[in-house]
Structure formats: structure tokens, C-alpha cells
């Protein structure tokens, strides 16, 4: 994801930008799916370490999501 973020930030062509933003969205979706599955599996046992890991994963995803939103907003503003 860090590599995709770097490519997105450096992309000068609109097509390339949106292509890599789509890939970033797919990566984020895959991680959300994995974290959701872990949360479901952990509903019975309530393993504290796993709960902490899941929470950290969601927090990290929130940071990436906010970064992507900010990048898209700036890019859209530049194109207008």
C-alpha cells in the first residue's frame, strides 16, 4: 500500500492516477474483508491480542482512507 501511495502521489497522468487509486481501493477492501473475518472468528473466544490487532488494523485503514480522500480532493481541485 505504501508503494501504491507513492505512485499515486507521483502520477502526472490522469489515467495513471485513477488506475492506481482503483488498485488502492481494492487493497483497502481486501484488508477490511480480512479484518471483518477475523472479528467474526474472534466473537466466541474474545482473544485480547487479536482484538487489539483488529482495532489497530481498522485504525490504520482509517489513516490510509483519509490520505486517499485528501489526495483525491487535491487532485480534483487541480483538474478544475
C-alpha positions in Angstrom: 0.0 0.0 0.0 2.9 2.3 0.7 4.2 1.7 -2.8 0.8 2.4 -4.3 0.5 5.6 -2.3 3.9 6.8 -3.6 2.9 6.0 -7.2 -0.4 7.8 -6.7 1.4 10.9 -5.3 3.9 11.0 -8.2 1.4 10.2 -11.0 1.2 13.0 -13.5 -1.3 11.5 -15.9 -5.0 11.4 -15.0 -5.4 7.8 -16.3 -2.5 6.5 -14.3 -3.7 8.3 -11.2 -7.2 6.8 -11.3 -5.8 3.3 -12.2 -3.7 3.3 -9.1 -6.4 4.8 -7.0 -8.6 1.9 -8.1 -5.9 -0.6 -7.0 -5.6 1.2 -3.7 -9.3 0.9 -3.1 -9.1 -2.8 -3.9 -6.3 -3.3 -1.4 -8.3 -1.4 1.3 -11.4 -3.5 0.5 -9.4 -6.7 0.8 -7.9 -5.7 4.2 -11.4 -4.7 5.5 -12.7 -8.1 4.5 -9.8 -9.8 6.3 -10.3 -7.8 9.4 -14.0 -8.4 9.4 -13.5 -12.1 9.1 -11.0 -12.1 12.0 -13.5 -10.1 14.1 -16.2 -12.7 13.3 -14.0 -15.6 14.2 -13.0 -13.9 17.4 -16.5 -13.3 18.6 -16.6 -16.5 20.7 -13.1 -16.6 22.2 -12.5 -12.9 22.6 -8.7 -13.2 22.5 -7.4 -9.8 23.7 -4.4 -9.8 21.5 -6.5 -10.4 18.4 -9.0 -7.8 19.4 -6.1 -5.3 19.8 -4.7 -6.3 16.4 -8.1 -5.9 14.7 -8.6 -2.5 16.3 -5.1 -1.4 15.2 -5.9 -2.6 11.7 -9.1 -0.6 11.4 -7.3 2.5 12.8 -4.5 2.1 10.3 -7.1 1.7 7.5 -8.7 4.9 8.6 -5.4 6.8 8.2 -5.0 5.4 4.6 -8.6 6.2 3.8 -8.2 9.8 5.0 -5.0 10.1 3.0 -6.7 8.8 -0.2 -9.6 11.2 0.4 -7.2 14.1 0.7 -5.2 13.2 -2.4 -8.4 12.8 -4.4 -9.7 16.2 -3.2 -6.5 17.9 -4.1 -6.2 16.2 -7.4 -9.8 17.0 -8.3 -9.3 20.7 -7.3 -6.2 20.9 -9.5 -8.1 19.5 -12.5 -11.0 22.0 -12.3 
